[in-house]
Amino acid sequence: MTFTQNPIKFGTDGWRGVIAADFTFERVAMLAPLAAIVLENNYGTASSNRCIIVGYDRRFLAEEFAQLTAEAIQEAGFDVILSNSYAPTPAFSWAAKMQNALGAIVLTASHNPAKYLGLKVKGAFGGSVSPEITQQIEALLPNPPVFSGPAGTLTYFDPWESYCDGLRHKVDINAIQTAIESSKLRVFADVMHGAAATGLERLLGCPIEEINSDRDPLFEGGAPEPLPRYLSKLFNTIKTAASQEENSLRVGLVFDGDSDRIAAVDGQGNFMSSQILIPILIDHLAKRKGLTGEIVKTVSGSDLFPRLAKLYNLSVYETAIGYKYIADRMLVSDVLIGGEESGGVGYGTHIPERDALLSALYVLEAVVESGEDLGEYYAKLQEKTDFYNAYDRIDLPLTSMEVRGKLVESLETKPLTEVAGQAVTDCDQTDGYKFRLSDGSWLLIRFSGTEPVLRLYCESLTLKQVHETLSWAKNWASSV
């Protein structure tokens, strides 16, 4: 078998590759100092030192790659502060900002399958760097500089302490603790064998019921992504608890591999994506905590977001899909909350970074203060806004990039005028092709930029209508 290395190319949040085939020690040792140089070029005037934070998650060889990364950056003349354990990616973004570093390099492949590892670059401000900065890193790859000066220093730090202390001050920790200790609230956390393991117990200072907390670099043959198909253990655990008790509130929280994406499960075992959680969080932050600011959503975000924003007299700003666009907006505007349908949610009260553990704390606080199950809470928001909706998404593999090209050509030259029996009233091309339909539904057709994959998103009145529309879109794609 012959392996061909793919070029080092940064995607929506870092560079990822198959371990040993693309993601190798040699390539990481070359790339890491280049990232440090670019961070210094862009943030050196704002930072008082030449320091880079290096961290990692729980993937195969993550510690070894992090050690190599730290040593390569150190040899290039930078001071390095290396994590002494795995931690959530947001913890390293937090450390970069709190320690006034040039930025952070995190060894993680987030929610990707087990064979992948990756490298994320975070800026001094505490969030993902822009595509312009990753392009500067890529530009140095053909002719990397030779480092001949004195080496920097290498020290170690605990990534959890300052990070957890910062999050605790954003919610009423005592109220959540009391609810758990009095058995009024049961908290289940599926950490998917990833970097969120031990996180909630560290934050809350009391035991919770953690699932898949052991380190399994194979992720049980799946991927550490907060999707229903990977959550059977959590569903069964909560449904069993629901059949045995009546008085306590139950909340299931789901974290991806590096704990920057979240999903949830209500007390009856129903899955709740961020399309459901974000409206709950908007309501909680605006109504109960009295916070204000802009709501930032991507084009795939639910129409319930602007309905709630209007209710609380908050403005809405819409971006292309990808948390980097939300983070960019956070740097220039007063943002209350920004979120994407894939589970990334961030807050103006925090760094411009999606953070699943902070989202989890806000969700728990919302449940405790309202006294309502998440499912009940969401139903009341639908009633309050007179907006009843369902949502789903499917990713459809295509046979080749040529097929992708034909579909794009068809959308451009033969615009859709009808979708699943509903007339098209508008087409938004901010990111893909978002068709507004006459019954208030929408269908978003969007292509991966790097692989032959068609992504289909739909929101409609019922889940049945959603699935009928997605089925129509699949049939359309296969007929072109």
RODO-2510 file (C-alpha; in nm, 4 decimals, decimal comma):
residues 480
     n   res          X          Y          Z
     1     m     0,0000     0,0000     0,0000
     2     t     0,1332     0,3433    -0,0940
     3     f     0,0533     0,6519     0,1105
     4     t     0,0650     0,9924    -0,0555
     5     q     0,0875     1,2897     0,1755
     6     n    -0,1700     1,5558     0,1143
     7     p    -0,0430     1,9148     0,1250
     8     i    -0,0636     2,0960     0,4574
     9     k    -0,3786     2,3022     0,4158
    10     f    -0,5689     2,4782     0,6921
    11     g    -0,9443     2,4327     0,6953
    12     t    -1,2197     2,6022     0,8923
    13     d    -1,0369     2,5502     1,2227
    14     g    -0,6833     2,4232     1,1839
    15     w    -0,5006     2,1573     0,9842
    16     r    -0,6015     1,7926     1,0190
    17     g    -0,4603     1,4776     0,8671
    18     v    -0,4457     1,1027     0,8989
    19     i    -0,1870     1,0033     1,1590
    20     a     0,1315     0,8587     1,0031
    21     a     0,0085     0,9199     0,6472
    22     d    -0,0362     1,2994     0,6485
    23     f     0,0025     1,4027     1,0117
    24     t     0,3618     1,3051     1,0915
    25     f     0,6201     1,4111     1,3505
    26     e     0,8432     1,5526     1,0776
    27     r     0,5700     1,7724     0,9299
    28     v     0,4504     1,8976     1,2686
    29     a     0,8078     1,9833     1,3730
    30     m     0,8411     2,1912     1,0549
    31     l     0,4987     2,3568     1,0808
    32     a     0,4868     2,4533     1,4498
    33     p     0,7710     2,7122     1,4441
    34     l     0,6199     2,8712     1,1331
    35     a     0,2927     2,9148     1,3183
    36     a     0,4833     3,0765     1,6060
    37     i     0,6559     3,3201     1,3669
    38     v     0,3247     3,4241     1,2135
    39     l     0,1664     3,4661     1,5576
    40     e     0,4544     3,6945     1,6572
    41     n     0,4266     3,8921     1,3340
    42     n     0,0575     3,9539     1,3955
    43     y     0,0342     3,9822     1,7754
    44     g     0,3873     4,0682     1,8863
    45     t     0,3076     4,4327     1,9499
    46     a     0,0140     4,3413     2,1748
    47     s     0,2046     4,0830     2,3792
    48     s     0,4813     4,1639     2,6246
    49     n     0,6646     3,8381     2,5645
    50     r     0,7551     3,5790     2,2995
    51     c     0,5507     3,3050     2,4620
    52     i     0,3443     3,0310     2,2966
    53     i     0,0971     2,8051     2,4815
    54     v     0,0946     2,4401     2,3668
    55     g    -0,1860     2,2000     2,4605
    56     y    -0,3487     1,8746     2,3531
    57     d    -0,6533     1,6479     2,3797
    58     r    -0,6793     1,2703     2,4459
    59     r    -0,6169     1,1356     2,0957
    60     f    -0,3593     0,8763     1,9999
    61     l    -0,0060     1,0199     2,0422
    62     a    -0,1447     1,3646     2,1295
    63     e     0,0998     1,4117     2,4226
    64     e     0,3965     1,3072     2,2101
    65     f     0,3008     1,5429     1,9286
    66     a     0,2520     1,8241     2,1810
    67     q     0,5968     1,7631     2,3349
    68     l     0,7548     1,7677     1,9882
    69     t     0,5622     2,0849     1,8998
    70     a     0,6815     2,2561     2,2163
    71     e     1,0453     2,1588     2,1585
    72     a     1,0383     2,2690     1,7931
    73     i     0,8976     2,6105     1,8882
    74     q     1,1468     2,6403     2,1748
    75     e     1,4395     2,5669     1,9406
    76     a     1,3157     2,8464     1,7144
    77     g     1,3770     3,0918     1,9993
    78     f     1,0315     3,1189     2,1553
    79     d     0,9392     3,0596     2,5175
    80     v     0,6894     2,7750     2,5452
    81     i     0,4395     2,6924     2,8186
    82     l     0,3347     2,3309     2,7684
    83     s     0,0265     2,1769     2,9255
    84     n     0,0883     1,9040     3,1841
    85     s    -0,2362     1,7267     3,0916
    86     y    -0,5105     1,7083     2,8320
    87     a    -0,7738     1,9823     2,8503
    88     p    -1,0502     2,1387     2,6386
    89     t    -0,9331     2,3489     2,3463
    90     p    -1,1076     2,6575     2,4967
    91     a    -0,8858     2,6203     2,8048
    92     f    -0,5797     2,6834     2,5891
    93     s    -0,7418     2,9811     2,4159
    94     w    -0,8197     3,1117     2,7652
    95     a    -0,4561     3,0562     2,8718
    96     a    -0,3253     3,2467     2,5683
    97     k    -0,5290     3,5517     2,6633
    98     m    -0,4790     3,5316     3,0396
    99     q    -0,1010     3,4835     3,0118
   100     n    -0,0624     3,7547     2,7493
   101     a     0,0961     3,5030     2,5122
   102     l     0,1359     3,5396     2,1377
   103     g    -0,1160     3,2596     2,0988
   104     a    -0,1666     2,8871     2,1421
   105     i    -0,1052     2,5721     1,9397
   106     v    -0,3452     2,2878     2,0224
   107     l    -0,2964     1,9279     1,9115
   108     t    -0,6474     1,8028     1,8429
   109     a    -0,8698     1,6756     1,5630
   110     s    -1,1861     1,7855     1,7423
   111     h    -1,4798     1,5638     1,6371
   112     n    -1,3040     1,3744     1,3569
   113     p    -1,2665     0,9924     1,3583
   114     a    -0,9824     0,8204     1,5435
   115     k    -0,7306     0,8054     1,2588
   116     y    -0,7015     1,1860     1,2505
   117     l    -0,4969     1,4313     1,4514
   118     g    -0,4719     1,8016     1,3910
   119     l    -0,3200     2,1340     1,4874
   120     k    -0,5290     2,4385     1,5767
   121     v    -0,3802     2,7879     1,5941
   122     k    -0,5234     3,0350     1,8451
   123     g    -0,4470     3,4077     1,8595
   124     a    -0,3406     3,6260     2,1507
   125     f    -0,7008     3,7457     2,1862
   126     g    -0,8190     3,3958     2,2876
   127     g    -0,9785     3,2566     1,9741
   128     s    -0,9156     3,0986     1,6356
   129     v    -0,7000     3,2989     1,3982
   130     s    -0,8425     3,4224     1,0694
   131     p    -0,7938     3,2550     0,7291
   132     e    -0,5572     3,5397     0,6415
   133     i    -0,3239     3,4312     0,9212
   134     t    -0,3337     3,0607     0,8354
   135     q    -0,2572     3,1608     0,4756
   136     q     0,0540     3,3380     0,6044
   137     i     0,1600     3,0121     0,7713
   138     e     0,1022     2,8162     0,4509
   139     a     0,3043     3,0723     0,2554
   140     l     0,6145     2,9925     0,4657
   141     l     0,5968     2,6183     0,3991
   142     p     0,7825     2,6014     0,0648
   143     n     1,0917     2,7773     0,2069
   144     p     1,0896     2,7526     0,5872
   145     p     1,3509     2,9736     0,7596
   146     v     1,6561     2,8299     0,9332
   147     f     1,6723     2,9026     1,3060
   148     s     2,0202     2,9725     1,4436
   149     g     1,9657     3,1929     1,7480
   150     p     1,9439     3,0879     2,1135
   151     a     1,6641     2,8549     2,2171
   152     g     1,3760     2,9756     2,4305
   153     t     1,2554     2,8291     2,7592
   154     l     1,0178     2,5403     2,8174
   155     t     0,7946     2,5317     3,1244
   156     y     0,4777     2,3419     3,2166
   157     f     0,1382     2,4492     3,3494
   158     d    -0,1979     2,3168     3,4689
   159     p    -0,4506     2,4235     3,2013
   160     w    -0,7555     2,3572     3,4190
   161     e    -0,7122     2,5818     3,7223
   162     s    -0,7439     2,9335     3,5789
   163     y    -0,9911     2,8211     3,3129
   164     c    -1,2319     2,6597     3,5600
   165     d    -1,2059     2,9554     3,7970
   166     g    -1,2986     3,1888     3,5118
   167     l    -1,6054     2,9835     3,4145
   168     r    -1,7339     2,9450     3,7717
   169     h    -1,7679     3,3212     3,8078
   170     k    -2,0099     3,3396     3,5148
   171     v    -2,2914     3,1342     3,6725
   172     d    -2,4519     3,0691     4,0095
   173     i    -2,2430     2,7637     4,0951
   174     n    -2,3944     2,7363     4,4432
   175     a    -2,7476     2,7025     4,3056
   176     i    -2,6412     2,4228     4,0690
   177     q    -2,4460     2,2451     4,3435
   178     t    -2,7414     2,2656     4,5837
   179     a    -2,9812     2,1250     4,3247
   180     i    -2,7496     1,8294     4,2591
   181     e    -2,6701     1,7588     4,6235
   182     s    -3,0397     1,7722     4,7200
   183     s    -3,1253     1,5276     4,4368
   184     k    -3,3456     1,7848     4,2642
   185     l    -3,1167     1,7653     3,9611
   186     r    -2,9336     1,4707     3,8055
   187     v    -2,6585     1,5584     3,5604
   188     f    -2,5343     1,3082     3,3033
   189     a    -2,2346     1,3989     3,0874
   190     d    -2,1217     1,2007     2,7847
   191     v    -1,7650     1,3223     2,7299
   192     m    -1,7185     1,0820     2,4368
   193     h    -1,3744     0,9721     2,5662
   194     g    -1,2531     1,3252     2,5019
   195     a    -1,1031     1,6295     2,6687
   196     a    -1,4152     1,7288     2,8647
   197     a    -1,3596     1,4305     3,0970
   198     t    -1,3628     1,5417     3,4645
   199     g    -1,4540     1,8951     3,3504
   200     l    -1,7973     1,9353     3,5076
   201     e    -1,6904     1,7788     3,8367
   202     r    -1,3933     2,0162     3,8506
   203     l    -1,6262     2,3102     3,7887
   204     l    -1,9089     2,2061     4,0189
   205     g    -1,7068     2,0544     4,2990
   206     c    -1,9515     1,7669     4,3341
   207     p    -1,9952     1,4301     4,1626
   208     i    -2,2008     1,3940     3,8461
   209     e    -2,2721     1,0883     3,6321
   210     e    -2,0081     1,0875     3,3604
   211     i    -2,0331     0,8490     3,0647
   212     n    -1,7499     0,7360     2,8359
   213     s    -1,4972     0,9043     3,0618
   214     d    -1,2133     0,6583     2,9944
   215     r    -0,9536     0,7366     2,7352
   216     d    -1,0307     0,5441     2,4172
   217     p    -0,8338     0,6776     2,1181
   218     l    -1,0523     0,4626     1,8898
   219     f    -1,3754     0,6222     2,0201
   220     e    -1,5472     0,2811     2,0200
   221     g    -1,5110     0,2672     1,6425
   222     g    -1,7064     0,5897     1,5889
   223     a    -1,6183     0,9569     1,6264
   224     p    -1,6378     1,1985     1,9219
   225     e    -1,9110     1,4038     1,7587
   226     p    -2,2289     1,5029     1,9483
   227     l    -2,4726     1,3296     1,7127
   228     p    -2,7571     1,0889     1,8036
   229     r    -2,5983     0,7891     1,6320
   230     y    -2,3133     0,7921     1,8857
   231     l    -2,5235     0,8485     2,1979
   232     s    -2,7150     0,5238     2,2571
   233     k    -2,5527     0,4744     2,5988
   234     l    -2,6601     0,8195     2,7159
   235     f    -3,0133     0,7815     2,5765
   236     n    -3,0585     0,4467     2,7518
   237     t    -2,9146     0,5755     3,0799
   238     i    -3,1503     0,8729     3,0940
   239     k    -3,4560     0,6744     2,9832
   240     t    -3,3850     0,4198     3,2545
   241     a    -3,3552     0,6986     3,5118
   242     a    -3,6813     0,8522     3,3869
   243     s    -3,8642     0,5220     3,4383
   244     q    -3,7405     0,4926     3,7957
   245     e    -3,8004     0,8415     3,9320
   246     e    -4,0466     1,1255     3,8993
   247     n    -3,9334     1,4134     4,1158
   248     s    -3,5884     1,5107     3,9935
   249     l    -3,4904     1,7064     3,6846
   250     r    -3,2564     1,5224     3,4499
   251     v    -3,0124     1,6816     3,2057
   252     g    -2,7781     1,5028     2,9676
   253     l    -2,4856     1,7007     2,8272
   254     v    -2,2709     1,5898     2,5336
   255     f    -1,9210     1,7148     2,4514
   256     d    -1,7172     1,6559     2,1387
   257     g    -1,3555     1,5382     2,1407
   258     d    -1,1943     1,8700     2,2355
   259     s    -1,4960     2,0147     2,4199
   260     d    -1,5756     2,3092     2,1990
   261     r    -1,9083     2,1687     2,0726
   262     i    -2,2131     2,0748     2,2760
   263     a    -2,5458     1,8960     2,2474
   264     a    -2,7917     1,7862     2,5164
   265     v    -3,0552     1,5293     2,6033
   266     d    -3,3693     1,6215     2,7969
   267     g    -3,5140     1,4356     3,0950
   268     q    -3,7094     1,1944     2,8766
   269     g    -3,4104     1,0994     2,6606
   270     n    -3,4779     1,3269     2,3615
   271     f    -3,1817     1,4650     2,1677
   272     m    -3,1408     1,8430     2,1676
   273     s    -2,9045     1,9953     1,9137
   274     s    -2,7709     2,3476     1,9421
   275     q    -3,0649     2,4558     1,7220
   276     i    -3,2714     2,3914     2,0359
   277     l    -3,0134     2,4866     2,2996
   278     i    -2,9292     2,8287     2,1548
   279     p    -3,2886     2,9591     2,1900
   280     i    -3,2916     2,8329     2,5502
   281     l    -2,9596     3,0070     2,6122
   282     i    -3,0776     3,3313     2,4498
   283     d    -3,3845     3,3321     2,6726
   284     h    -3,1869     3,2509     2,9863
   285     l    -2,9151     3,5099     2,9288
   286     a    -3,1537     3,7886     2,8237
   287     k    -3,4470     3,7207     3,0550
   288     r    -3,2980     3,5752     3,3728
   289     k    -2,9470     3,7198     3,3699
   290     g    -3,0485     4,0518     3,2153
   291     l    -2,7643     4,0523     2,9623
   292     t    -2,7781     4,2347     2,6303
   293     g    -2,5901     4,2278     2,3025
   294     e    -2,6110     4,1078     1,9482
   295     i    -2,7247     3,7585     1,8480
   296     v    -2,4870     3,6149     1,5873
   297     k    -2,6125     3,3220     1,3820
   298     t    -2,4968     3,1387     1,0721
   299     v    -2,7211     3,0943     0,7680
   300     s    -2,8017     2,7400     0,8871
   301     g    -2,9267     2,8625     1,2255
   302     s    -3,2926     2,8271     1,3211
   303     d    -3,5469     3,0996     1,2453
   304     l    -3,6388     3,0788     1,6135
   305     f    -3,3213     3,2751     1,6983
   306     p    -3,4398     3,6053     1,5440
   307     r    -3,7905     3,5485     1,6853
   308     l    -3,6478     3,5451     2,0366
   309     a    -3,4113     3,8320     1,9590
   310     k    -3,7107     4,0443     1,8590
   311     l    -3,8877     3,9468     2,1808
   312     y    -3,6003     4,0912     2,3842
   313     n    -3,5223     4,3787     2,1471
   314     l    -3,1846     4,2340     2,0476
   315     s    -3,0261     4,2751     1,7049
   316     v    -2,9287     3,9782     1,4857
   317     y    -2,6219     3,9448     1,2650
   318     e    -2,5982     3,6563     1,0167
   319     t    -2,2759     3,5024     0,8864
   320     a    -2,1544     3,2230     0,6607
   321     i    -2,1182     2,8806     0,8233
   322     g    -1,8107     2,8380     1,0428
   323     y    -1,7417     2,9605     1,3924
   324     k    -1,4505     3,1728     1,2700
   325     y    -1,7053     3,4165     1,1230
   326     i    -1,8847     3,4402     1,4560
   327     a    -1,5545     3,4962     1,6373
   328     d    -1,4610     3,7725     1,3917
   329     r    -1,7875     3,9473     1,4725
   330     m    -1,7221     3,9128     1,8453
   331     l    -1,3988     4,1065     1,8048
   332     v    -1,5747     4,4135     1,6626
   333     s    -1,9244     4,4090     1,8147
   334     d    -2,0990     4,3752     2,1508
   335     v    -2,2240     4,0160     2,1222
   336     l    -2,4474     3,8350     2,3681
   337     i    -2,4241     3,4910     2,2096
   338     g    -2,3077     3,3457     1,8811
   339     g    -2,3714     2,9919     1,7675
   340     e    -2,3735     2,7431     1,4828
   341     e    -2,6012     2,4451     1,4232
   342     s    -2,3127     2,1985     1,4590
   343     g    -2,2796     2,2718     1,8309
   344     g    -2,0310     2,5572     1,8586
   345     v    -2,1587     2,8312     2,0916
   346     g    -1,9686     3,1299     2,2323
   347     y    -2,0475     3,4303     2,4510
   348     g    -1,9614     3,7974     2,4761
   349     t    -1,9047     3,7419     2,8494
   350     h    -1,6109     3,5145     2,7619
   351     i    -1,3294     3,4873     2,5078
   352     p    -1,4293     3,4850     2,1365
   353     e    -1,4221     3,1062     2,1306
   354     r    -1,6869     2,8349     2,1307
   355     d    -1,6849     2,6660     2,4703
   356     a    -1,8943     2,3597     2,5506
   357     l    -1,8270     2,3577     2,9266
   358     l    -1,9426     2,7182     2,9653
   359     s    -2,2508     2,6342     2,7579
   360     a    -2,3136     2,3366     2,9865
   361     l    -2,3008     2,5588     3,2946
   362     y    -2,5473     2,8051     3,1408
   363     v    -2,7805     2,5163     3,0460
   364     l    -2,7707     2,3787     3,4016
   365     e    -2,8301     2,7247     3,5438
   366     a    -3,1296     2,7702     3,3108
   367     v    -3,2813     2,4388     3,4243
   368     v    -3,2240     2,5108     3,7946
   369     e    -3,3592     2,8668     3,7844
   370     s    -3,6618     2,7786     3,5698
   371     g    -3,7356     2,4486     3,7407
   372     e    -3,8223     2,3091     3,3983
   373     d    -3,7030     2,0156     3,1942
   374     l    -3,5183     2,1227     2,8780
   375     g    -3,7946     1,9789     2,6599
   376     e    -4,0621     2,1760     2,8488
   377     y    -3,8492     2,4899     2,8370
   378     y    -3,8141     2,4695     2,4583
   379     a    -4,1848     2,3983     2,4055
   380     k    -4,2720     2,7119     2,6035
   381     l    -4,0350     2,9188     2,3891
   382     q    -4,2096     2,7917     2,0767
   383     e    -4,5433     2,8856     2,2286
   384     k    -4,4151     3,2259     2,3409
   385     t    -4,2944     3,3118     1,9892
   386     d    -4,5760     3,1296     1,8075
   387     f    -4,3093     2,9530     1,6039
   388     y    -4,3179     2,5743     1,5847
   389     n    -4,0301     2,4147     1,4042
   390     a    -3,8282     2,1004     1,3457
   391     y    -3,4814     2,0660     1,1966
   392     d    -3,2450     1,8067     1,0564
   393     r    -2,9384     1,7819     0,8368
   394     i    -2,7783     1,5118     0,6256
   395     d    -2,4368     1,4882     0,4607
   396     l    -2,4538     1,3161     0,1224
   397     p    -2,1268     1,1714    -0,0167
   398     l    -2,0819     1,2351    -0,3894
   399     t    -1,8924     1,0030    -0,6202
   400     s    -1,6448     1,2706    -0,7315
   401     m    -1,5663     1,6398    -0,7416
   402     e    -1,6897     1,6313    -1,1031
   403     v    -2,0376     1,5444    -0,9777
   404     r    -2,0089     1,8331    -0,7336
   405     g    -1,9299     2,0635    -1,0268
   406     k    -2,2350     1,9458    -1,2207
   407     l    -2,4625     2,0155    -0,9241
   408     v    -2,3193     2,3648    -0,8800
   409     e    -2,3649     2,4316    -1,2527
   410     s    -2,7255     2,3143    -1,2340
   411     l    -2,8015     2,5429    -0,9394
   412     e    -2,6491     2,8373    -1,1233
   413     t    -2,8007     2,7789    -1,4664
   414     k    -3,1332     2,6175    -1,3700
   415     p    -3,2364     2,7837    -1,0432
   416     l    -3,4881     2,5846    -0,8399
   417     t    -3,8375     2,7344    -0,8462
   418     e    -4,0053     2,4581    -0,6462
   419     v    -3,8850     2,2308    -0,3638
   420     a    -4,0866     1,9333    -0,2385
   421     g    -4,4091     2,0805    -0,3759
   422     q    -4,3498     2,4257    -0,2259
   423     a    -4,2759     2,7349    -0,4345
   424     v    -3,9350     2,8982    -0,3800
   425     t    -3,9828     3,2566    -0,2590
   426     d    -3,6176     3,3539    -0,2139
   427     c    -3,2625     3,2192    -0,2554
   428     d    -2,9844     3,3416    -0,0248
   429     q    -2,6326     3,2631    -0,1502
   430     t    -2,4345     3,3863     0,1506
   431     d    -2,2983     3,0342     0,1931
   432     g    -2,4410     2,7771    -0,0450
   433     y    -2,8003     2,8045    -0,1694
   434     k    -3,0661     2,8676     0,0953
   435     f    -3,4156     2,8367    -0,0516
   436     r    -3,7029     2,9995     0,1357
   437     l    -4,0296     2,8192     0,0633
   438     s    -4,3898     2,9342     0,0517
   439     d    -4,4912     2,7463     0,3691
   440     g    -4,2179     2,9160     0,5774
   441     s    -3,9750     2,6243     0,5503
   442     w    -3,6204     2,6515     0,4204
   443     l    -3,3722     2,4188     0,2535
   444     l    -2,9993     2,4916     0,2452
   445     i    -2,7846     2,3156    -0,0168
   446     r    -2,4159     2,3562     0,0551
   447     f    -2,1003     2,1861    -0,0673
   448     s    -1,7839     2,0941     0,1172
   449     g    -1,4928     2,2938    -0,0206
   450     t    -1,2396     2,0141     0,0207
   451     e    -1,4193     1,6865    -0,0478
   452     p    -1,7084     1,5545    -0,2623
   453     v    -1,9792     1,5959     0,0010
   454     l    -2,3167     1,7647    -0,0335
   455     r    -2,4615     1,9056     0,2898
   456     l    -2,8391     1,9426     0,3128
   457     y    -3,0074     2,1391     0,5926
   458     c    -3,3801     2,1894     0,6450
   459     e    -3,6157     2,3566     0,8919
   460     s    -3,9917     2,3066     0,8634
   461     l    -4,3077     2,2792     1,0740
   462     t    -4,2719     1,9086     1,1531
   463     l    -3,9954     1,6497     1,1461
   464     k    -4,1990     1,4589     0,8858
   465     q    -4,1930     1,7619     0,6531
   466     v    -3,8206     1,8080     0,7189
   467     h    -3,7440     1,4512     0,6174
   468     e    -3,9680     1,4730     0,3112
   469     t    -3,7838     1,7861     0,1982
   470     l    -3,4404     1,6317     0,2606
   471     s    -3,5488     1,3210     0,0699
   472     w    -3,6589     1,5423    -0,2192
   473     a    -3,3184     1,7160    -0,2147
   474     k    -3,1351     1,3819    -0,2218
   475     n    -3,3421     1,2723    -0,5209
   476     w    -3,2750     1,6026    -0,6952
   477     a    -2,8983     1,5597    -0,6420
   478     s    -2,9010     1,2053    -0,7829
   479     s    -3,0986     1,3113    -1,0908
   480     v    -2,8634     1,5879    -1,2058
***
